[in-house]
Amino acid sequence: QVQLVESGGGLVQPGGSLRLSCEASGSDFSVYAMSWYRQAPGKQRDLVALITTGGSTNYADSVKGRFTISRDKAKNTVYLQMNSLKPEDTAVYYCNAYAPRTSDDYWGQGTQVTVSS
């Protein structure tokens, strides 16, 4: 079992920045690919960014060049640095842990990000 706790959401003006954190506990963090998803009201949950166990990253086209995902294995934490935020980035952001070998899949509770003037 893995427990994921997100933090760092909030209200920010367009053009501003936020850093989301997701701390994992309960299992070996290093075996999990970590991702951030987001879900806006009335829309499906979409992948924002992914970082593999080896450190490779992938991003949704809508956030490329603005968002950066990283992981600190010593702290069992994954981050999402969000810059140049736009109103369309407003959503609940969820952290996900996925173990490729076992297909174990875990979600955090979500953190709200609101981009508005």
N, C-alpha and C positions, 0 to 999 in steps of 0.2 A: 504494500500500500504506500502511496505517495500523497502527502498533503501539500497543496499549493496555496500560498497566500500572496495575493497581489496588493500592491500599494502604489501611491504616487499619482493617482488620478486627481482631477479637479477641474476648475474653470480657468480658462486661459483665453486671452485675446488672439484674434487672427494674427499670424506671424510669430507668435510666441512659441515657447518650448516647454516640454514636460519630459520627465524620465519616469517610466514605470519600472517597478521591481516585482519579481516573483521569486519568493523564497520557497524552496522545496525541502521537505523533511520526510523521514520514514523509510527511505530506501537509498540505494546507490544512485546518486544523481548522475553519475557519468555515463550510465547506460541509456539514458533517455535523450531523444531528440526533443528540443524545446521549441515551442511556437507561441506566437501571440495571434489571437483572432479578435475580431470585433464584430459587434452586432448593433446596428442602428434600429430604432423603432420601426416595426413593420417590415424589416428586411431579414434576410438569412445571415447566419454567422459566416464570416469570410476570413480566410487566412490573410494575415498582414505580413508576418515575417517568421522565418524558420531558421534555427541553427542546429546542425547535426552534432552527433557525438564527437565528430572529428573537427568541428569548428567551421564547416562550410555553411554559408548563409544563402537565403533566397528571400525575395521580397515581392509583394504585390506591385504591379506596375504603378498603381496610384500613389505609392509611398516611396518608390525608388528615389534615392538622392536626398530624401528628407528624414527618413527613419533609419536607425541602426540598431540591430539586435546584437547582444553580446552575452557571454556567460562567464561567471566566476566560479570555477569548480571548488575552490577552497571555501567559498561562502555558500555553496549550493544555491546560487541565485542567478537568474537570467534577467536582463535589462532590455528595455526598449526606449532608446533615446529618440524623441520625436521633436523635430525642428520645423520651422516654417509651417506651423499648423494652420489648417483651413477649417472653415465651418463644417465641411463635409467629412472631416475626421471625427466629428462628434459621434460617440457610440459608447457602449460598454465594452471594455477590453478584457479578454479572458486569456489566461495563461494555460498552456496545454503541455503535458509531458507524455511522450509516446516511446515505448520500448520496442524497437524493431524485432528483436528476437522472440519476444513473448506476445506481442500485440497488446500489452497492457497500455491503458489509455486513461489519463487523469486530467481533470479540469479544476481550475480555481473558481472562486465565487464571483469574480469579475470586479472591475473598478471603472467608475464612470469618468469619461473624458468629455468635457463640453468646451467647444471653441466658439466663442461669441463675444461681440463687442458690447 
